[in-house]
Amino acid sequence: MFEYKKNKAIKEKIYKNGKKSYYFQIYLGTDSTGKPKRTTKRGFKTPALANAAYRKIQTQVLNGTYEITTRSSKTFKDEYLEWFENQYRNTVKSSTLYKTKQIFDCHILPDIGDLELNKITSDILQPIVENWISAYKKPNIVSRYAKRVFDYAYIKKEISANPFDHVLLPKVRSKNAKDSHNFLSTDELKKFVEYVLDNSSIDDPGKIEFFKTVFFITLAYTGMRKGELLALTWKDVDLENKTIDINKTIVTNESGKMALQPPKWDSYRKISINQLTFEMLSKLRKINNSKLVFPNQKDNYFNLSKPNNWLNSIIDMGSADYAAAFKLTHDQRYKSFIPRITPHGFRHTHATWLFEKNPGILPKTVQKRLGHKNIGVTLNIYTHVSSNQNELLSETINDL
């Protein structure tokens, strides 16, 4: 345990990235009601700097020259709650409110929530932000949200400057290798579909549950978002005309509960389905008496995290089976299963599949089918597929 021999009031804070800062609390006397008055100073880079500041304040208190601040002792958390209710709540959807609350409750408030707003400096924030960089998946989002609260306080003239303006934000890799390859090639998709079809069952607990196989095949061959598919009812599925009406999605609301809202970007659309998806949904309809296409055991909506768990389990199972088959047969077909992707990766997969199967299809058509807000997202996939096709063309020419 840290102990600074020259002054036991000096305390050490160690961040998750291993960096350290020092702070202290010091007695200032009593206020007008006779209650003890203390202040805490944070963000010192060395114990010696903290001790020097402590001794300076101590001397000022003894000489009667230290001014006990009469400014508001509003904390960062107080300001955040005010910003959230007055400035932020009415600008976003309920699902975004929940995500924002999670960011503050899990990441920001534990570090600076109890600090007095007008005493937070860039020196205090710098090591905290550096910890966010190393500890969290999307540190820049955490920093941006914290900065918005300070911006709000500055506009209201509760602070003289935004301390975040002087915080150095280290560069963060926007995407790692896993994120940039969150899709399957057409051959990998074929391998995945064949595996789930061969290894699913309605009643065998050792197999992939049949409804999960239907879920991922539908996801792969429609490009729907997982929330849209979890919200799907049989009224939305027209098996006779082989279409699906996408008119809602499942979200996590401000209270952390499942709720319905319009599809993202209000992307209402009716899409056609291929023969395999039609056959799988038809089989599921025969054993499903719920109004929902994919109900949980309580005949309600599944949590949004469930498809991620299902897919990870299937990939684990497939990888183990392929490894065992390759060890036994040395057949190159079993050398590897599919890369680990998320359910959202099936949207990119579906667009890739559409462009590869139909070279003449217009990006605008694919954008409408997937419900992309910006055609730029669709064009990025189109460019990727075109680039691959050009590489294949070059290889073919070189082989002539």
N, C-alpha and C positions, 0 to 999 in steps of 0.2 A: 504494500500500500504506500502511495506517495506521501512523503512528509518533508516539508521545507523547514529545515532546522532553524533558520533565522526568523521564521514567522509561521506558526502553525495555522494561521488564518488563511494562508495561501493554499488553494486547492487545485487539483489537476483534473482536466477533462480529456479523455482519450476517445477519439472518433474511430469509426469503423475502419477507416483507411490507415489507422495507426498514428495519425498526426495528433499533436497535443496542443492544448491551450490552457491558460491559467486564469483563475478568478479568485475573488475574495468578497466577503461580506464584512462590513464594518459598522460599528455602533456610532451613531451621530448625536445621541442625546435623546431628549423627549420632545414630543410635540406639545401643542397648547392644551391637550387633554391629559397630558401626563403619560401617554403611551410611548414605548421605546420606538425610536426612529432609526432604521438601518438602511443602508444602500448596498447594492451588489455591483461590482465592476467586473467585466468579463473581457475575454479576447486577447489577453496578454500572451505574447509568444514565448516568454521565459519567466521563471519564478522571480528572477531578479527585477524585471520590469514591473511585475505585479507588486512586489514588495516595495519598490520605490514609490509607486502610486499610493499604496496603502499608507506608508509613512507620511507622505505629503498631506493626505487627507486627515490623518491622525493629528498631525501638528496643527493644521488649520482648525480642527474641532477644538483642540486644547486652547488655542489662542482666540477662539471665538470668531474666526474669520471665514469659516466654511459656511457657505450659504445652503441651507436646506431648501431644496427646490419646492416651490409652491405650485409648479405646473402640474397639469393633470398626470395622474399615475396610471393612465390607461395603458393596458398591455396590448401586445400585438394581437392576442386572441380577441380582445374586446373590439379592436379595429376590424379584424377579419369578420367577426359576426355582423358588425354594422355594414361593412362592404357587401357581404353575402346577401343580406336581406334588402338593403336599399339600392344597391347598384347592380347586382349580378343576377339575382333570382329570376327576374322577369325577362331576362335576355336569352335564356337557354331552355332546353327541354328538361323534363324531370330526370331522364336517364343521365344527362350531363351533370345535373346537380348532384346526383349520387356519386359520380366519378370524382367530381371536384371535392366533395366532402371527404372522400377517401384519401385524396392527395393531401389535404390539410391535416386530417385526423391522424394519418399514418406516418407522414413524412415531415410536414412543416411545423405543426403545433408542438410536437414533442421536443423540438430543438429551440424554438424561439417564442412559443405561445405565451409563456409567463413573463417574458422580458418587457420592461417598460418601453413603450413605443418610441418615445423621444430620446431614449438612451441607447438605442440600437445603432451601432456604427458599422462602417464597412470593415473595420478590423475584427469586429465580432462576427460578422457574416462570412468573411472570407474562408476561415477553416470549416465552417458549417457547410458552405456551398461545395467546398472541395470534398467533403464527406458525402454529400449527395451525388457528386460525380462518380465516386467509386462504389457507392452502395446501391444505387437505384438504376433501374433499367432505362428510365427516361428522365434523367436529372434536369435537363433544360426545361422540361414542362414544369417540374417542381419549382425551379427558380423563377420562371415566368409568372406563375401564380402568386408566389410570395411578393414579387415586385409589384404586382397589380394592387396589392393591399397598401404598400407604401405609396404608390402613385395616388391612390384614393386619399390617403392621409395628407399628402403634400398639397393636393388640390384644395383640400379643406383648411390648409394652413395650420395643421396640427404638428407638422414637422417642417423644419426650415429647408431640408433637402432630402432627396431619396438616397439612402445609403447604398442601395443596389447600383447606383450610377457609378460607384467607385469600386465595385467588386469585379475582380478578374474572373471571367468564366472560361475555364480550360476547354479546348476543343474536344468534342465528343464524336466518336465514330457514329455516323447516322444510322448505319446498318451493319450488322455483322454477317458473316457468311450464311448463317442459318436463316436470318431474316430475308436476305436477298434471293434465296432459293426456296421460297415458300410456295412451291407448286410442283406438280408432277409433269413429266414429259408424257407424250401420248403413249409411248411404250410402258412407262411406269404406271400410268393410269390403267392400262390394259392388265398389267400384272396384279394391281391392287383389286380390280373388279373380279378377275378370275379367282383370286384367293378368297375374297369374302363370299362369293357365290358357292365355292367348294366347301367352305368351312362354317357355314351358318346353319342354324337349326331353330325350329320353333320351340322344341321341348328338351333338347339336350343341353344341360348346363355346362358341359365341357366345350361347347361350340360358341361361335359368335351368335348372340341373340338376333333372330331374324329381323326384328324391326330396326336394329342398328345397321344391318346390311342395306335395308331399303333406304334408310336415312342417308347414308353416304353415297349410294348410287344416285339417289335423287339430287343430292347436293352437287355431285360431280357432273351430272348431265343436264342440270338446269342453271347452274351458276348462282343459285339463290344464296342469300346470307343465312347463317345458321338461325338467327332470330326469326327470320321470315318463315323458315321451314318448321321451326318449333311452334310457331303460332298458327300453322296451317290447319284448317278444318276440312272435313270431307265435302262441305258445301263449296269450298274453293277449288275442288278437284273435279274436273269434268272428264271422266274416263271415256265417255262415249266419243267426245271430240278430241281427246288427248291434249287437254290444256290445263294449266294451273293459273288461277287468278291470285296475284300477289297484292294484297290490300292492307296488310298489317304486319307488325313485327313484335317480338317479345323484347322488353327492356327491363333493366333493374331500375325501379323508381327511386325517388329521394329517400324513401324509408328502407331501401334495400330489398324490396319485395318485387316479384314478377308482375309486370303490367303490360298492357297492350298499347301501342301507339301506331300512327301511320308509318309506313316503311321509310327508311332513311332517305333524306332529300325528297320526301313525298313521291318516291319512285313507284307509283302504282303502275302495274303492268300485267298483261295476260300473255303467258308464254306457252309454246308448244312443248311436248315431251316426246322423247324417242321411244322406240318399241320396248327396249329393256326396262326403262323407267315405268312405262305403262304396265308391263307384265308384273313388275315387283309391287307396284301400288295396288294392282288388282288382287294379288294374292294377300296382301296385307289387309285389304278391305274386308275380305272374307272372314278374317279372324279378329277383326277390330270392331267392337260395338260402340266405341266412343265417338263423340262428335269431333274429337281431335284426331289428326292423323298420327301424331306421336305423343300420346298421353303418358304420364307417369303412373305409378301404382295407385295414386289417389285420384286418378282421372283428371289431372290438372297439368299445367305446363311444367316441363322440365326446366331446371335452372340452366342458365346460359353456359355455365362451365361444364356441364355434363358431356356435350359432344367432344370437347377437348379430351376428357378422360376416356371416353369410348375409343377415340381414334388412337390415342397413345397406347391403349391396351391391345388394339388390333395390330398396330405396327410392332409392338413388342412380341406378340404372339407369332406374327408372320416372320419376323426376323429370326426368332428361335427355330421355327419350323424349317425355314430355308437353310439356316446354318447346319441343322441336323441332316437335312436331305443332301446338302453339298458334301458334307463329311462322309456320308454313306456312299454316294454315287459319283462324286466329282463332276457332276453335270453342271456346265456353265450357266444353265438356266437358273440354278439355285445359288449362284455365287453371292448374290445380295438381294435383299427385298427392296422396299422403296425408302427414299429419304424421309426423315421425320418432318412432317408439315403440320400445320394447324388446320382446323375446318375451314377457316377463311381462305387458305391456300387453294381450295377447290374452285374458288371463283376465277383465279388466275389460270388454274388448270383447265377450266371449262372454256375460257376465252381462247387459250392456246389450242385446245382441241378443235374449236370452231374454225379458227383461222387455218389450221393445218388440213382439216378435212374439206374445207370450202375456200380455196385460195381466192376466189372472186368475191367473197362476202365483204360487204362494206363495214368499216369500223363503226359507223353510225348505227348500223343494225345491231351489232354486238353491244354497243353502249346502251341502247334501248332495252335489250334483253336482260342485261346485268343490272340495270338501274344505276349506272355510273353517273354522278353529277357532272363530271367534267370529262369530255371526250379525250383529254390528254392522258387519262389513266388507261383508257382503251388503246390509244395509239402507242403507248409505251409497250404494251403486250404485242401489238401488231408489229412494231419495229423489231422486237426481240425475235419473233417468229420469222420475219423476213430476213433478218440477219443470219439465222440458222439455215434458212433455205439457200441463201447466197453461198454460205460455207459448203453446203452439200453440192451446190452447182459447181463450185470451184474444184472440189474433190473429184467430181465426175469428169470435168474437162481435163484435169491433170492425169486421169486414168486412161484417157482416150489414146 
